[in-house]
Amino acid sequence: MNDELLYVQAQSMRNNLVFGNIEEALPGEVENAESVLREFLVSKLKMANDLVIEMKFERIHIIGEKNRDKIRPIVAKFNLFKERELVRRSASALKDTSYYLHEQFPKKISDKRRKLVPELKNARKRGSKAWISYDTLFIDGVPYTKSNN
């Protein structure tokens, strides 16, 4: 039952991307998360303005309570998975910057993925093709288990 609930949660987040380190409005200023995100897509991800204007979002919001010491992430739920993937694939433009974007998963899945990252990096250092899909690490197309390492 828990696995089914986790799967349903993950499915409800499948069109979401999380964007981080995007500057927030100064105290007292009104902030529109959607316009901030659209500007970010054009200026930092180098996406065409016409394309970004046409994108449809179900919802865009900032996660957490306002805190002077921390920039809160923005979650965007795309109407079309195809548009989400287009944005996700543009993430390489953020290399060597403080900005980031990633897929959104339930906490349990995120924790499992986080534990797989060291093995992912090790596999890539060894020259293997490696990636994480949902909560599984694949090395050269084979699901990773500690026993096949």
For each residue, the residues with C-beta under 8 A, 3 or more apart:
1: 4 5
2: 5 6
3: 6 7
4: 1 7 8
5: 1 2 8 9
6: 2 3 9 10 106 108 109
7: 3 4 10 11
8: 4 5 11 12
9: 5 6 12 13 106
10: 6 7 13 14 105 106 109 134
11: 7 8 14
12: 8 9
13: 9 10 16 103 104 105 106
14: 10 11 81
15: 58 77 78 79 80 81 84
16: 13 75 76 77 78 84 103 104
17: 75 76 78 84 87 88 101 102 103 104
18: 63 73 74 75 101 102 103 104
19: 22 37 40 73 74 75 76 99 100 101
20: 71 73 74 99 100 101
21: 71 98 99 100
22: 19 36 37 40 71 74 99
23: 71
24: 31 62 66 71 72
25: 29 30 31 36
26: 29
27:
28:
29: 25 26
30: 25
31: 24 25 36 62
32: 35 36
33: 36 37 60 61 62 74
34: 37 38 57 60
35: 32 38 39
36: 22 25 31 32 33 39 40 74
37: 19 22 33 34 40 41 60 74 76
38: 34 35 41 42 52 53 55
39: 35 36 42 43
40: 19 22 36 37 43 44 45 99
41: 37 38 44 45 47 52 55 87 90
42: 38 39 45 46 47 48 49 52
43: 39 40 46
44: 40 41 93 94 97 99
45: 40 41 42 87 90 91 93 94
46: 42 43 90 93
47: 41 42 51 52 86 87 90
48: 42 51 52
49: 42 52 53
50: 53 54
51: 47 48 54 55 86
52: 38 41 42 47 48 49 55
53: 38 49 50
54: 50 51
55: 38 41 51 52 78 83
56: 78 79 80 83
57: 34 60 76 77 78 79
58: 15 77 78 79
59: 75 76 77
60: 33 34 37 57 74 75 76 77
61: 33 74 75
62: 24 31 33 72 73 74 75
63: 18 72 73 74 75
64: 67 70 72 73
65: 72
66: 24 72
67: 64 70 72
68:
69:
70: 64 67
71: 20 21 22 23 24
72: 24 62 63 64 65 66 67
73: 18 19 20 62 63 64
74: 18 19 20 22 33 36 37 60 61 62 63
75: 16 17 18 19 59 60 61 62 63 104
76: 16 17 19 37 57 59 60
77: 15 16 57 58 59 60
78: 15 16 17 55 56 57 58 81 83 84 87
79: 15 56 57 58 83
80: 15 56 83 84
81: 14 15 78 84 85
82: 85 86
83: 55 56 78 79 80 86 87
84: 15 16 17 78 80 81 87 88
85: 81 82 88 89
86: 47 51 82 83 89 90
87: 17 41 45 47 78 83 84 90 91 101
88: 17 84 85 91 101 103
89: 85 86 92
90: 41 45 46 47 86 87 93
91: 45 87 88 94 100 101
92: 89 95
93: 44 45 46 90
94: 44 45 91 97 99 100 101
95: 92
96:
97: 44 94
98: 21
99: 19 20 21 22 40 44 94
100: 19 20 21 91 94
101: 17 18 19 20 87 88 91 94
102: 17 18
103: 13 16 17 18 88
104: 13 16 17 18 75
105: 10 13 109 110 113 134 135
106: 6 9 10 13 109 110
107: 110 111
108: 6 111 112
109: 6 10 105 106 112 113 134 135
110: 105 106 107 113 114
111: 107 108 114 115
112: 108 109 115 116 135
113: 105 109 110 116 117 132 135
114: 110 111 117
115: 111 112 118
116: 112 113 119 120 132 135 137 144
117: 113 114 120 121 132
118: 115 121 122
119: 116 122 123 130 137 139 144 149
120: 116 117 123 124 130 131 132 137
121: 117 118 124 125
122: 118 119 125 126
123: 119 120 126 128 130 137 139 144
124: 120 121 127 128 130
125: 121 122
126: 122 123
127: 124
128: 123 124 139 140
129: 139 140 141
130: 119 120 123 124 137 138 139 140
131: 120 137 138
132: 113 116 117 120 135 136 137 138
133: 136 138
134: 10 105 109
135: 105 109 112 113 116 132
136: 132 133 143 144
137: 116 119 120 123 130 131 132 143 144
138: 130 131 132 133 141 142 143 144
139: 119 123 128 129 130 142 144
140: 128 129 130
141: 129 138
142: 138 139 148
143: 136 137 138
144: 116 119 123 136 137 138 139 148 149
145: 148 149
146: 149
147:
148: 142 144 145
149: 119 144 145 146
